[in-house]
Amino acid sequence: AFYSDPAEARMRCLTVFPTVTFKSGIGQEVAVGGFQATEAYEAALARVSGARWVDTASPEPLDLLRRHGRLATVEIAETCDWQEDVSTAHLLELEKRGDITHEEKCGAFFWSVR
């Protein structure tokens, strides 16, 4: 395996090391060259696997609440890829506008559309 890697790199004209190539079951390939942040590998893997593209915009909390009903702050934070305090700030702003309301249960806020 060690000797086949440099041979494949020469065949593909790869000059950046390390290079990681993800290959799907249908032959689609996405390569990540050089030392990259974890997000670059996640995005490449998402592209070949057909998963949700990592760089798509996060859903709006109000849309989530309309679609799923009552949700906890941590659920919205995780779905929107926000820290919990950022999520709380956004949700409090929506509540201030009158779009949503919250109730506290077991030390957590649960949000719903008015």
C-alpha positions in Angstrom: 0.0 0.0 0.0 2.8 2.4 0.8 4.4 2.2 -2.6 1.1 2.4 -4.4 0.2 5.8 -2.8 3.1 7.7 -4.4 2.5 6.0 -7.7 -1.2 7.1 -7.6 -0.2 10.6 -6.6 2.1 10.8 -9.7 -0.6 9.4 -11.9 -3.1 12.0 -10.7 -0.5 14.9 -10.8 -1.0 15.6 -7.1 1.6 17.9 -5.7 0.1 18.9 -2.4 0.6 16.6 0.6 -1.1 15.3 2.5 -4.1 14.7 0.1 -7.1 12.8 1.2 -9.6 11.6 -1.4 -13.1 10.5 -0.5 -14.8 8.2 -3.1 -18.5 7.4 -3.2 -20.0 4.0 -4.1 -20.8 5.4 -7.6 -17.2 6.6 -8.2 -17.6 10.3 -7.4 -14.4 11.6 -5.8 -13.6 14.7 -3.8 -10.1 15.5 -2.7 -8.8 17.7 0.1 -5.2 18.8 -0.3 -2.8 20.0 2.3 -3.3 20.6 6.0 -6.9 21.7 6.3 -9.4 22.5 9.0 -11.7 19.7 10.0 -14.6 21.5 8.3 -12.9 21.0 4.9 -12.9 17.2 5.4 -16.5 17.3 6.7 -17.6 19.2 3.6 -15.8 16.8 1.2 -17.3 13.8 3.0 -20.7 15.4 2.9 -20.4 16.0 -0.9 -19.5 12.4 -1.8 -22.0 10.9 0.7 -24.9 13.0 -0.4 -25.4 14.4 3.1 -26.6 17.9 3.8 -24.0 20.3 2.5 -22.0 21.7 5.4 -22.0 25.3 4.1 -25.7 25.7 3.6 -27.4 28.4 5.6 -28.7 27.3 9.0 -32.5 27.1 9.2 -34.4 30.0 10.8 -35.6 29.3 14.4 -39.1 30.6 13.6 -39.3 28.1 10.7 -38.1 25.3 12.9 -40.8 26.1 15.5 -43.5 26.3 12.9 -42.5 23.0 11.5 -41.8 21.0 14.7 -43.9 22.8 17.4 -42.3 23.2 20.8 -38.5 23.0 21.0 -35.9 23.5 23.7 -33.2 26.1 23.3 -30.5 23.4 23.0 -32.4 21.7 20.2 -32.6 25.0 18.2 -29.0 25.8 19.0 -27.8 22.4 17.7 -29.9 22.5 14.6 -28.8 26.1 13.7 -25.2 25.3 14.6 -25.1 28.0 17.2 -23.7 28.2 20.8 -26.6 28.0 23.3 -26.2 31.6 24.4 -26.3 32.8 20.8 -29.5 30.8 20.3 -31.0 32.2 23.5 -30.3 35.8 22.3 -32.0 35.1 18.9 -35.0 33.5 20.5 -35.4 36.3 23.1 -35.4 38.8 20.2 -38.1 36.8 18.4 -40.1 36.7 21.7 -39.6 40.5 22.1 -41.1 40.9 18.6 -44.1 38.8 19.6 -43.4 35.9 17.2 -42.8 33.2 19.8 -43.2 32.5 23.5 -41.4 30.3 26.0 -42.1 28.4 29.1 -39.5 27.1 31.6 -39.6 23.5 32.7 -37.0 21.6 34.6 -34.5 24.4 34.2 -34.8 24.7 30.4 -36.7 27.0 28.1 -39.1 25.5 25.6 -40.1 27.8 22.7 -43.2 27.8 20.6 -45.0 30.0 18.0 -47.6 32.3 19.4 
